[in-house]
Amino acid sequence: MSLFRDFLYCDDRTVDSYLSVIEGGLFDEEDRHTTLDSSGVTPSGHEVAPNGLSSSDSRRKTVRQTSAARFGRLLRYMMDEGEVNHVRAGEALALEAVEEESFFQVRGDIQISPLVSAMMNADKYQLIGNVVRQISHLGLAGNVDVGEEFFDMVTLIGEAREAIGDKVSVVMHPGSGAPPFVLPIRAGLIGGRFNELEGRSTVFGKVSDIVPRKGEYTLLEVPGQPALTRRQRRQAAKAEADLAVVRGPLVVLQVLAVYR
């Protein structure tokens, strides 16, 4: 496993919480002091005559702990303790072998639902809508009829984005031999890199839920509102509405990190 990771997402708060339990606290910086001894060589690297002087080169540096460094310490500790289950792309995994609150490192392909993508890119759609409105007012739209319905839709997407709050979910598919993994993501932690999640990545997290074969999981939910009933979801499906509902069997992870 490579030590070099490009982090698309890291839940610093959860990582720090686990580390504080393991290490009895947290530290932001580490002071490292190294002494190098070399017989017959000066500190500048020049050779001296045999039976000459021995030199000592003392160096001190302060290492600042980054999110990646803290996650790396946590992952190494848990792997050394045998706490991590590994699922590589294409490997088989029976749902019966998955236990709640167990830790998994999974590699696979992340897919983003079209509805989730629309919600997370609402600000871009609103910007496009504003530009189109200005072009229309300047009479530069030509023969293109830009009706108010278009602007109403853009506004609706923006309002829906505000309603869903900070958490949305994407789905990782390790392969045909393993169940999908649902990854709830806190939008505030990923910033402008949300669209980069799609594609081959590795995720590390703790199992928070196991959905059986006949169960369902909604990728988008509005805080403070009850989830749709099964009957409501069936009715919406008949109307060909994409409610970003995925069906079991699947595993839901509390995501600590996503990286490549």
C-alpha positions as CSV (number, residue, x, y, z in Angstrom):
1,M,0.0,0.0,0.0
2,S,1.5,3.4,-1.0
3,L,2.2,6.0,1.6
4,F,1.4,8.7,-0.8
5,R,-2.3,9.7,-0.9
6,D,-4.2,12.5,-2.5
7,F,-7.0,13.2,0.0
8,L,-10.3,14.2,-1.5
9,Y,-12.0,14.1,1.9
10,C,-10.9,13.8,5.5
11,D,-13.0,14.1,8.6
12,D,-10.5,15.7,10.9
13,R,-12.8,15.9,13.9
14,T,-13.4,12.2,13.9
15,V,-9.8,11.3,13.2
16,D,-8.6,13.5,16.0
17,S,-11.2,12.0,18.3
18,Y,-9.9,8.5,17.7
19,L,-6.3,9.6,18.0
20,S,-6.9,11.3,21.3
21,V,-8.2,8.0,22.8
22,I,-5.3,6.0,21.4
23,E,-2.5,8.5,22.3
24,G,-4.0,10.1,25.4
25,G,-4.3,13.5,23.8
26,L,-3.4,15.4,20.6
27,F,-0.3,17.3,19.6
28,D,0.1,19.9,16.8
29,E,3.9,19.9,16.5
30,E,6.7,17.5,17.0
31,D,10.3,18.6,17.9
32,R,12.9,16.3,16.3
33,H,16.6,16.4,17.2
34,T,19.1,14.3,15.2
35,T,22.9,14.0,15.8
36,L,25.0,12.6,12.9
37,D,28.5,11.3,13.7
38,S,31.0,10.6,10.9
39,S,34.5,9.5,11.6
40,G,37.1,11.1,9.2
41,V,34.7,13.5,7.6
42,T,34.1,17.1,8.5
43,P,30.6,18.6,8.9
44,S,31.1,20.2,5.4
45,G,31.8,16.7,3.9
46,H,35.5,17.0,3.3
47,E,37.7,14.1,4.1
48,V,40.6,14.3,6.6
49,A,43.7,12.3,7.1
50,P,43.5,8.9,8.7
51,N,43.5,9.0,12.5
52,G,42.1,12.5,12.1
53,L,39.1,14.2,13.7
54,S,35.6,12.8,14.2
55,S,32.9,15.3,13.6
56,S,29.4,15.7,14.9
57,D,26.6,17.5,13.0
58,S,23.5,18.3,15.2
59,R,20.2,19.2,13.5
60,R,16.9,20.2,15.0
61,K,13.6,20.7,13.2
62,T,9.9,21.2,14.1
63,V,7.4,19.1,12.3
64,R,3.8,20.4,12.0
65,Q,1.1,17.7,12.1
66,T,-1.2,17.9,9.0
67,S,-4.5,16.2,8.5
68,A,-2.8,13.6,6.3
69,A,-0.2,12.9,9.0
70,R,-2.7,12.4,11.7
71,F,-4.8,10.1,9.5
72,G,-1.7,8.1,8.6
73,R,-0.9,7.6,12.3
74,L,-4.4,6.4,13.0
75,L,-4.4,4.0,10.1
76,R,-1.0,2.5,10.9
77,Y,-2.1,1.9,14.5
78,M,-5.3,0.2,13.5
79,M,-3.6,-1.9,10.9
80,D,-1.0,-3.0,13.4
81,E,-3.8,-4.0,15.8
82,G,-5.5,-6.0,13.0
83,E,-8.6,-3.8,13.2
84,V,-8.9,-3.0,9.5
85,N,-10.8,-5.2,7.0
86,H,-9.6,-4.7,3.4
87,V,-11.7,-5.0,0.3
88,R,-9.9,-4.5,-3.0
89,A,-11.6,-3.7,-6.2
90,G,-13.1,-6.9,-7.7
91,E,-12.8,-8.9,-4.5
92,A,-15.7,-10.9,-3.1
93,L,-17.3,-9.9,0.2
94,A,-20.4,-11.6,1.8
95,L,-22.8,-9.2,3.6
96,E,-22.9,-11.8,6.4
97,A,-19.2,-11.2,7.0
98,V,-19.7,-7.5,7.8
99,E,-20.2,-6.4,11.4
100,E,-21.5,-3.1,12.6
101,E,-18.8,-0.7,14.0
102,S,-16.0,-2.7,12.3
103,F,-13.5,-0.7,10.2
104,F,-13.1,-1.1,6.4
105,Q,-10.6,0.1,3.8
106,V,-12.4,-0.3,0.5
107,R,-11.2,0.4,-3.0
108,G,-13.7,0.7,-5.8
109,D,-15.6,3.1,-8.1
110,I,-17.6,6.0,-6.6
111,Q,-20.8,7.0,-8.5
112,I,-22.7,10.2,-7.8
113,S,-26.5,10.2,-8.3
114,P,-27.7,12.8,-10.9
115,L,-29.9,14.3,-8.2
116,V,-27.1,14.5,-5.7
117,S,-24.9,16.0,-8.4
118,A,-27.5,18.7,-9.2
119,M,-27.9,19.6,-5.6
120,M,-24.2,19.9,-5.0
121,N,-23.7,22.0,-8.1
122,A,-26.6,24.4,-7.4
123,D,-24.3,27.4,-7.0
124,K,-23.0,26.8,-10.5
125,Y,-26.5,26.5,-12.0
126,Q,-27.5,29.7,-10.3
127,L,-24.5,31.5,-11.7
128,I,-25.4,30.2,-15.2
129,G,-29.0,31.3,-14.7
130,N,-27.8,34.9,-13.7
131,V,-25.6,35.1,-16.8
132,V,-28.4,33.8,-19.1
133,R,-30.8,36.4,-17.6
134,Q,-28.4,39.2,-18.3
135,I,-27.8,38.0,-21.8
136,S,-31.6,37.9,-22.3
137,H,-32.1,41.4,-21.0
138,L,-29.4,42.7,-23.3
139,G,-31.2,41.2,-26.3
140,L,-28.3,38.9,-27.1
141,A,-30.2,35.7,-26.9
142,G,-31.1,35.7,-30.6
143,N,-33.9,33.4,-31.4
144,V,-33.5,31.4,-28.2
145,D,-36.6,31.6,-26.1
146,V,-35.5,31.7,-22.4
147,G,-38.7,31.5,-20.4
148,E,-39.3,32.1,-16.7
149,E,-39.7,28.4,-16.2
150,F,-36.0,28.0,-16.7
151,F,-35.2,30.6,-14.0
152,D,-37.7,29.0,-11.7
153,M,-36.0,25.6,-12.0
154,V,-32.6,27.2,-11.2
155,T,-34.1,28.9,-8.2
156,L,-35.7,25.7,-7.1
157,I,-32.4,23.8,-7.2
158,G,-30.8,26.4,-5.1
159,E,-33.5,26.3,-2.5
160,A,-33.4,22.5,-2.4
161,R,-29.6,22.6,-1.9
162,E,-30.1,24.8,1.2
163,A,-32.8,22.5,2.5
164,I,-30.7,19.3,2.5
165,G,-28.1,20.8,4.7
166,D,-24.5,19.6,5.0
167,K,-24.7,15.9,4.4
168,V,-25.2,14.0,1.1
169,S,-24.3,10.4,0.2
170,V,-22.5,8.8,-2.7
171,V,-22.1,5.1,-3.5
172,M,-18.9,3.1,-4.0
173,H,-19.0,-0.1,-6.0
174,P,-16.0,-2.4,-5.2
175,G,-17.1,-5.0,-7.8
176,S,-19.7,-7.6,-8.6
177,G,-18.6,-9.8,-5.7
178,A,-19.2,-7.3,-2.9
179,P,-22.2,-5.2,-1.8
180,P,-22.1,-1.4,-2.6
181,F,-20.9,0.9,0.2
182,V,-22.9,4.1,0.9
183,L,-20.6,7.0,1.8
184,P,-22.4,9.9,3.7
185,I,-20.2,13.0,3.0
186,R,-20.2,16.2,4.9
187,A,-20.2,18.9,2.2
188,G,-18.4,21.4,4.3
189,L,-15.3,19.2,4.5
190,I,-14.9,18.6,0.8
191,G,-15.3,22.1,-0.5
192,G,-14.9,22.4,-4.3
193,R,-13.7,18.9,-4.8
194,F,-17.0,17.1,-4.6
195,N,-17.2,16.3,-8.3
196,E,-13.7,14.7,-8.1
197,L,-15.1,12.0,-5.9
198,E,-16.5,10.2,-9.0
199,G,-14.1,7.4,-10.2
200,R,-11.7,4.9,-8.7
201,S,-10.8,5.8,-5.1
202,T,-10.1,4.3,-1.6
203,V,-12.3,4.9,1.4
204,F,-11.6,4.3,5.1
205,G,-14.5,4.2,7.6
206,K,-16.5,2.5,10.2
207,V,-19.6,0.5,9.5
208,S,-22.6,2.4,10.8
209,D,-25.4,0.4,9.2
210,I,-26.1,-2.8,7.2
211,V,-29.1,-2.7,4.9
212,P,-30.5,-6.2,3.9
213,R,-31.5,-7.3,0.4
214,K,-35.1,-5.9,0.6
215,G,-34.1,-2.7,2.4
216,E,-33.5,0.8,1.0
217,Y,-31.4,3.8,1.7
218,T,-32.1,7.4,0.7
219,L,-29.0,9.4,-0.4
220,L,-30.7,12.7,0.1
221,E,-32.8,13.6,3.1
222,V,-34.1,17.0,4.4
223,P,-33.2,17.6,8.1
224,G,-36.3,17.9,10.2
225,Q,-38.5,16.1,7.7
226,P,-39.5,12.5,8.0
227,A,-38.1,10.1,5.4
228,L,-40.4,8.9,2.6
229,T,-42.4,5.8,3.2
230,R,-41.9,2.8,1.0
231,R,-45.2,3.5,-0.7
232,Q,-44.2,7.1,-1.5
233,R,-40.9,5.9,-3.0
234,R,-42.8,3.3,-5.2
235,Q,-45.2,6.0,-6.4
236,A,-42.3,8.3,-7.2
237,A,-40.5,5.5,-9.0
238,K,-43.6,5.0,-11.2
239,A,-43.5,8.7,-12.0
240,E,-39.8,8.2,-13.1
241,A,-38.5,10.5,-10.4
242,D,-34.9,10.1,-9.4
243,L,-35.1,10.3,-5.6
244,A,-31.6,8.9,-5.2
245,V,-32.8,5.7,-3.5
246,V,-30.4,2.7,-3.5
247,R,-31.6,-0.8,-2.6
248,G,-29.9,-3.4,-0.5
249,P,-27.9,-5.3,0.2
250,L,-25.5,-2.6,1.0
251,V,-23.2,-1.3,3.7
252,V,-23.2,2.3,5.1
253,L,-19.9,3.7,6.3
254,Q,-19.1,6.5,8.7
255,V,-16.4,8.0,6.4
256,L,-13.1,9.1,7.8
257,A,-11.3,9.6,4.6
258,V,-11.4,9.2,0.8
259,Y,-8.2,9.3,-1.2
260,R,-6.4,8.2,-4.3
